[in-house]
Amino acid sequence: MAPLTRRHLAIKGRVQGVGFRWFAKETAASLGLSGWVRNREDGSVEAEAEGTEEKLDAFVERLKSGNPAARVDAIETAPAGVKNETTFRII
């Protein structure tokens, strides 16, 4: 089994008020990822996701264009420490 890794994501664009956090939560669940997603005061969305590198790559790709109501201009990623969470939640 591939080792777990975790990424911190900063998603910029039209991502608040368009169901983006729910889309991220459903997408993460479909990929078997754990972590969280939340709105930020500057209008962006922040998330941390944990899983295999392959599934994290798929998650980022789906976030870029999967929610038709949103417009993602940029996703900045950075490594984060593995927390061995079991769910993905909106906070």
C-alpha positions in Angstrom: 0.0 0.0 0.0 1.3 3.5 -0.9 2.3 5.7 2.0 0.0 8.5 3.1 0.9 12.1 2.5 -0.9 15.4 3.3 -1.2 18.7 1.4 -2.3 22.1 2.3 -4.3 23.8 -0.5 -5.1 27.5 -1.0 -7.8 27.8 -3.7 -8.3 31.2 -5.3 -11.0 32.4 -7.7 -14.8 32.5 -7.5 -15.0 29.7 -4.9 -17.3 31.0 -2.1 -21.1 31.0 -2.4 -21.1 28.4 -5.2 -21.1 25.1 -3.3 -17.3 24.7 -3.6 -16.7 23.3 -0.1 -19.5 20.7 -0.6 -18.0 19.8 -3.9 -14.6 19.4 -2.3 -16.0 17.3 0.5 -17.8 15.0 -1.9 -14.8 14.7 -4.2 -12.5 13.9 -1.3 -14.9 11.2 -0.1 -15.1 9.7 -3.5 -11.3 9.4 -3.6 -11.1 8.1 0.0 -9.2 11.2 1.3 -9.4 12.7 4.7 -8.9 16.2 5.9 -10.9 19.5 5.9 -12.0 22.5 3.9 -13.1 26.0 4.9 -13.7 29.5 3.6 -11.2 32.2 4.3 -11.9 35.9 5.0 -10.1 36.9 1.8 -12.6 35.1 -0.4 -10.5 32.0 -1.0 -10.9 28.5 0.2 -8.4 26.6 2.3 -8.1 22.8 2.6 -5.9 20.0 3.8 -6.2 16.6 2.3 -4.5 13.3 3.2 -4.1 10.2 1.1 -1.8 8.7 -1.5 0.1 11.0 -3.9 -2.0 9.6 -6.8 -5.3 10.4 -5.1 -4.1 13.8 -4.0 -3.1 14.7 -7.6 -6.6 13.5 -8.8 -8.2 15.7 -6.0 -6.4 18.8 -7.1 -7.2 18.2 -10.8 -10.9 17.7 -10.0 -11.0 20.9 -7.9 -9.6 22.9 -10.8 -12.6 22.3 -13.1 -15.1 20.0 -11.5 -17.6 22.4 -10.0 -19.3 24.3 -12.9 -20.6 27.1 -10.7 -17.0 27.9 -9.5 -14.1 29.5 -11.2 -10.7 28.3 -9.9 -7.9 30.7 -10.9 -5.1 29.1 -8.9 -4.4 26.3 -6.4 -1.3 26.7 -4.3 -0.1 23.5 -2.6 2.3 22.8 0.2 3.3 19.7 2.1 1.6 19.2 5.5 2.1 16.7 8.3 0.1 13.5 8.2 -2.6 13.4 10.9 -4.2 10.0 10.2 -7.7 11.4 10.1 -10.6 9.2 9.0 -13.0 11.7 7.5 -13.1 14.8 5.4 -15.2 17.6 6.8 -16.2 21.2 6.3 -15.1 23.5 9.1 
